[in-house]
Amino acid sequence: MPADEAATWPLPGLGHTGTRWQALTRATRADIVIGRLTEAHADACAITHELGAPPPRPGQLWGVWAAEPPDPILRAGTTGGRTLLSGRKPWCSGAGICTHALVTAETEDGAALFAVELSAPGVAVVPGSWHGVGMARSATLSVDFDDVPALLVGAPGAYVERPGFWHGAIGVSACWLGAAQAVAEPLLRSRRDDPITRAHRGAVDAALYAAHSALTCAAAETDAEPGDPRTARIRARRVRAIVEAAATGTIDRVGRALGAGPLAQDRVHAQRVADLTVYLRQSHAEHDLADLGALVAPS
């Protein structure tokens, strides 16, 4: 299964980060939803390694459910020496598919990270909590927890304060690149030879090459300097902005070059566009650019 293969990929920051990110790009180019779920499992492997927790085992599929909206709230409490999770967790990709998940939940000291076996009593997927066409196969649903046993993986702050949080964020952009390459296929293989089509094809090719180059450069930098959280954060913000712009431009230019035909008559292409459009919204757009601007501002 793809998850078992992903567990063998090099971990980020250990000398072969480029190999890891290239694998994510290939997986998502082949199937955007499978690539997205595989990325989460690969990230879970890296997180558990970095935080010293038991890793995913062969035959398992792990999600990383770490969205923290103001409401609803998933809470962790201790009863009889056991940690139990109760409440609702939204934005859980792979709900009903994954065997395990790393889940953030509120404690008295802030949000901590826990490992949960999803076959445990008290775990219930909320049907109908996703209405979009894009990423529909990813089963991104809300999940209810009712006194579900959990294992502490990272104390409050441990998950987001490590450099690996940002290495994982770049891994997501490697998936965006693969998805954009897939969306670009009808234009890149089109036999139209008019000047407008050639211009759009050239612009898409250049943008995707720039995104690929940014990931290649970032992989080398990550391997050379893996341990500084601020540097890792700046690097991730830059790469994600570059890849997001390339992917957004690809969607736009393919449509402008080829018109409505592929969107209306090519089911695979139409689904890819819908999936990538939703996937890119893991970026927080101008909020992320503002964060980068603050990080690189003169002191």
C-alpha positions as CSV (number, residue, x, y, z in Angstrom):
1,M,0.0,0.0,0.0
2,P,1.2,3.6,-0.6
3,A,1.4,4.2,3.1
4,D,3.9,1.4,3.6
5,E,6.1,2.7,0.8
6,A,5.9,6.2,2.3
7,A,7.2,4.9,5.6
8,T,10.4,4.0,3.9
9,W,11.0,7.4,2.4
10,P,13.9,9.4,3.9
11,L,13.0,11.6,6.8
12,P,13.4,15.4,6.3
13,G,16.6,17.1,7.2
14,L,18.7,13.9,7.3
15,G,20.5,14.3,3.9
16,H,17.9,13.1,1.4
17,T,15.1,15.5,1.7
18,G,14.9,16.0,-2.0
19,T,14.2,12.3,-2.5
20,R,11.3,12.5,-0.1
21,W,9.7,15.6,-1.7
22,Q,10.1,14.2,-5.2
23,A,8.3,11.1,-4.1
24,L,5.4,13.2,-2.7
25,T,5.3,15.1,-6.0
26,R,5.1,11.9,-8.0
27,A,2.5,10.3,-5.8
28,T,0.2,13.3,-6.1
29,R,0.7,13.7,-9.8
30,A,-0.6,10.2,-10.2
31,D,-3.6,10.7,-7.9
32,I,-4.2,13.9,-6.0
33,V,-6.3,12.4,-3.2
34,I,-4.1,9.4,-2.7
35,G,-1.1,11.7,-2.7
36,R,-2.7,13.9,-0.1
37,L,-3.4,11.0,2.2
38,T,0.0,9.5,1.7
39,E,1.6,12.8,2.6
40,A,-0.2,12.8,5.9
41,H,1.0,9.3,6.7
42,A,4.6,10.2,5.7
43,D,4.3,13.3,8.0
44,A,3.1,11.1,10.8
45,C,6.2,9.0,10.4
46,A,8.4,12.1,10.7
47,I,6.5,13.5,13.6
48,T,6.6,10.4,15.7
49,H,10.3,10.0,14.9
50,E,11.1,13.6,15.9
51,L,9.0,13.5,19.1
52,G,10.2,10.0,20.2
53,A,6.8,8.3,19.9
54,P,6.0,4.8,18.5
55,P,5.8,5.1,14.7
56,P,3.1,3.8,12.3
57,R,3.4,0.1,11.7
58,P,3.0,-1.7,8.3
59,G,-0.6,-2.1,7.2
60,Q,-1.7,1.1,9.0
61,L,-2.7,4.4,7.5
62,W,-2.3,7.5,9.8
63,G,-3.8,10.9,9.5
64,V,-2.7,14.1,11.0
65,W,-5.7,16.0,12.4
66,A,-4.3,19.2,13.7
67,A,-6.8,21.9,12.6
68,E,-7.5,24.3,15.4
69,P,-10.7,26.4,14.7
70,P,-12.2,28.3,17.6
71,D,-15.2,26.0,17.6
72,P,-15.8,23.1,18.0
73,I,-13.1,22.0,20.5
74,L,-11.6,18.6,21.2
75,R,-10.4,18.3,24.8
76,A,-8.1,15.9,26.6
77,G,-8.6,14.9,30.1
78,T,-7.2,12.4,32.5
79,T,-9.3,9.8,34.3
80,G,-7.9,6.9,36.3
81,G,-4.5,7.5,34.9
82,R,-5.7,7.3,31.3
83,T,-5.9,10.2,28.8
84,L,-9.3,10.4,27.2
85,L,-10.4,12.7,24.3
86,S,-13.9,14.1,24.1
87,G,-15.5,16.6,21.7
88,R,-15.6,17.1,17.9
89,K,-12.6,17.5,15.6
90,P,-13.2,19.1,12.2
91,W,-11.2,18.8,9.0
92,C,-10.2,15.2,9.5
93,S,-8.9,13.9,6.1
94,G,-9.2,10.1,5.9
95,A,-12.0,9.9,8.4
96,G,-13.4,6.4,8.2
97,I,-10.3,5.4,6.1
98,C,-7.3,5.9,8.4
99,T,-6.6,3.3,11.1
100,H,-4.9,5.8,13.4
101,A,-4.4,9.6,13.7
102,L,-2.2,12.1,15.4
103,V,-4.7,14.6,16.8
104,T,-4.3,17.9,18.6
105,A,-6.6,18.4,21.6
106,E,-6.8,21.1,24.3
107,T,-5.4,20.5,27.7
108,E,-5.1,22.8,30.7
109,D,-1.7,24.0,29.3
110,G,-2.7,24.4,25.7
111,A,-3.0,22.2,22.6
112,A,-1.1,18.9,22.8
113,L,-0.6,16.1,20.3
114,F,-2.0,12.6,20.8
115,A,-2.0,9.3,18.9
116,V,-5.4,7.6,18.6
117,E,-6.4,4.2,17.4
118,L,-9.5,5.0,15.3
119,S,-11.2,1.6,15.8
120,A,-11.6,2.4,19.5
121,P,-15.1,2.7,20.9
122,G,-16.2,6.3,21.0
123,V,-14.9,7.4,17.6
124,A,-17.7,8.4,15.3
125,V,-17.4,10.0,11.8
126,V,-19.9,12.8,11.3
127,P,-21.7,12.0,7.9
128,G,-22.5,14.9,5.7
129,S,-19.8,17.2,7.1
130,W,-18.2,17.7,3.7
131,H,-20.2,19.1,0.7
132,G,-17.5,20.0,-1.8
133,V,-16.8,18.2,-5.1
134,G,-13.1,18.9,-4.7
135,M,-11.2,16.4,-2.5
136,A,-14.5,14.5,-1.9
137,R,-12.6,11.1,-2.0
138,S,-10.3,12.3,0.8
139,A,-13.1,11.8,3.3
140,T,-12.3,15.0,5.0
141,L,-15.1,15.0,7.7
142,S,-15.7,15.9,11.3
143,V,-15.1,13.2,13.8
144,D,-16.7,13.0,17.3
145,F,-14.7,11.5,20.2
146,D,-16.4,10.3,23.4
147,D,-13.9,9.3,26.0
148,V,-11.5,7.8,23.5
149,P,-8.1,6.6,24.9
150,A,-5.1,8.5,23.6
151,L,-1.3,8.4,23.9
152,L,0.5,11.7,24.5
153,V,3.0,12.3,21.6
154,G,3.9,15.9,22.1
155,A,3.3,18.3,25.1
156,P,1.7,21.7,24.4
157,G,3.9,23.5,21.8
158,A,6.1,20.5,20.9
159,Y,4.3,19.7,17.6
160,V,4.4,23.3,16.2
161,E,7.6,24.5,17.6
162,R,9.9,21.9,16.1
163,P,11.7,22.7,12.7
164,G,10.0,19.6,11.3
165,F,6.7,21.3,11.4
166,W,7.9,23.5,8.6
167,H,9.7,20.7,6.8
168,G,6.3,19.0,6.7
169,A,4.7,22.2,5.4
170,I,7.0,22.2,2.4
171,G,6.1,18.5,1.9
172,V,2.5,19.7,1.3
173,S,3.7,22.1,-1.3
174,A,5.6,19.2,-3.0
175,C,2.1,17.6,-3.3
176,W,0.7,20.8,-4.8
177,L,3.3,20.7,-7.4
178,G,2.5,17.2,-8.4
179,A,-1.2,18.1,-8.6
180,A,-0.4,21.1,-10.7
181,Q,1.6,19.0,-13.1
182,A,-1.4,16.7,-13.5
183,V,-3.7,19.7,-14.2
184,A,-1.2,21.0,-16.8
185,E,-1.3,17.8,-18.8
186,P,-4.1,18.7,-21.3
187,L,-2.2,21.9,-22.2
188,L,1.2,20.4,-22.3
189,R,0.1,17.6,-24.6
190,S,-2.2,19.7,-26.7
191,R,-1.5,19.8,-30.5
192,R,-2.8,23.3,-30.9
193,D,0.0,25.4,-32.4
194,D,-1.4,28.9,-32.3
195,P,0.5,31.7,-30.6
196,I,-1.8,32.0,-27.6
197,T,-1.6,28.3,-26.8
198,R,2.1,28.4,-27.2
199,A,2.3,31.4,-24.8
200,H,0.2,29.7,-22.2
201,R,2.1,26.5,-22.5
202,G,5.4,28.3,-22.1
203,A,4.2,30.2,-19.1
204,V,3.0,27.0,-17.4
205,D,6.2,25.2,-18.1
206,A,8.2,28.0,-16.7
207,A,6.1,28.3,-13.6
208,L,6.2,24.6,-12.8
209,Y,10.0,24.6,-13.4
210,A,10.4,27.5,-11.0
211,A,8.3,25.6,-8.4
212,H,10.4,22.4,-8.9
213,S,13.6,24.5,-8.6
214,A,12.4,26.1,-5.4
215,L,11.7,22.7,-3.8
216,T,15.1,21.4,-5.0
217,C,16.9,24.4,-3.5
218,A,14.8,24.1,-0.2
219,A,15.7,20.4,0.1
220,A,19.4,21.1,-0.1
221,E,19.0,24.0,2.4
222,T,17.0,21.8,4.8
223,D,19.6,19.1,4.8
224,A,22.4,21.7,5.3
225,E,20.6,23.5,8.2
226,P,17.7,21.4,9.5
227,G,17.6,22.5,13.1
228,D,16.7,26.3,13.2
229,P,12.9,26.8,13.5
230,R,13.0,30.4,12.3
231,T,15.0,29.6,9.2
232,A,12.8,26.6,8.5
233,R,9.7,28.8,8.8
234,I,11.0,31.4,6.4
235,R,12.0,28.7,3.9
236,A,8.5,27.1,4.1
237,R,6.7,30.4,3.7
238,R,8.8,31.2,0.6
239,V,8.5,27.8,-1.1
240,R,4.8,27.4,-0.4
241,A,4.1,30.9,-1.9
242,I,6.1,30.0,-5.0
243,V,4.4,26.7,-5.5
244,E,0.9,28.0,-4.7
245,A,1.4,30.8,-7.3
246,A,2.6,28.3,-9.9
247,A,-0.4,26.0,-9.2
248,T,-2.9,28.8,-9.3
249,G,-1.5,30.1,-12.5
250,T,-1.6,26.6,-14.0
251,I,-5.3,26.2,-13.3
252,D,-6.0,29.6,-14.8
253,R,-3.8,29.3,-17.9
254,V,-5.0,25.8,-18.8
255,G,-8.6,27.1,-18.7
256,R,-7.7,30.2,-20.7
257,A,-5.8,28.3,-23.3
258,L,-8.2,25.4,-23.8
259,G,-11.5,26.9,-22.8
260,A,-14.3,25.1,-21.1
261,G,-13.9,21.8,-23.1
262,P,-11.6,19.9,-20.7
263,L,-13.6,21.1,-17.7
264,A,-16.9,20.0,-19.2
265,Q,-15.8,16.9,-21.2
266,D,-12.8,15.4,-19.4
267,R,-14.0,14.0,-16.1
268,V,-10.4,13.3,-14.9
269,H,-9.2,16.8,-15.6
270,A,-12.3,18.4,-14.1
271,Q,-11.8,16.4,-10.9
272,R,-8.1,17.3,-10.8
273,V,-8.9,21.0,-11.0
274,A,-11.6,20.7,-8.3
275,D,-9.2,18.7,-6.1
276,L,-6.3,21.1,-6.5
277,T,-8.4,24.2,-6.0
278,V,-9.5,22.8,-2.6
279,Y,-6.1,21.5,-1.7
280,L,-4.4,24.8,-2.2
281,R,-6.6,26.3,0.5
282,Q,-4.4,24.6,3.0
283,S,-2.5,27.8,2.3
284,H,-3.8,30.8,4.2
285,A,-2.9,33.1,1.3
286,E,-2.3,36.7,2.3
287,H,-2.0,35.7,6.0
288,D,0.9,33.5,5.1
289,L,2.5,36.2,2.9
290,A,2.1,38.7,5.8
291,D,3.9,36.3,8.1
292,L,6.7,36.0,5.6
293,G,6.9,39.7,5.3
294,A,7.1,40.2,9.0
295,L,9.9,37.5,9.3
296,V,12.1,39.1,6.6
297,A,11.4,42.7,7.6
298,P,14.5,44.8,8.8
299,S,14.9,44.8,12.5
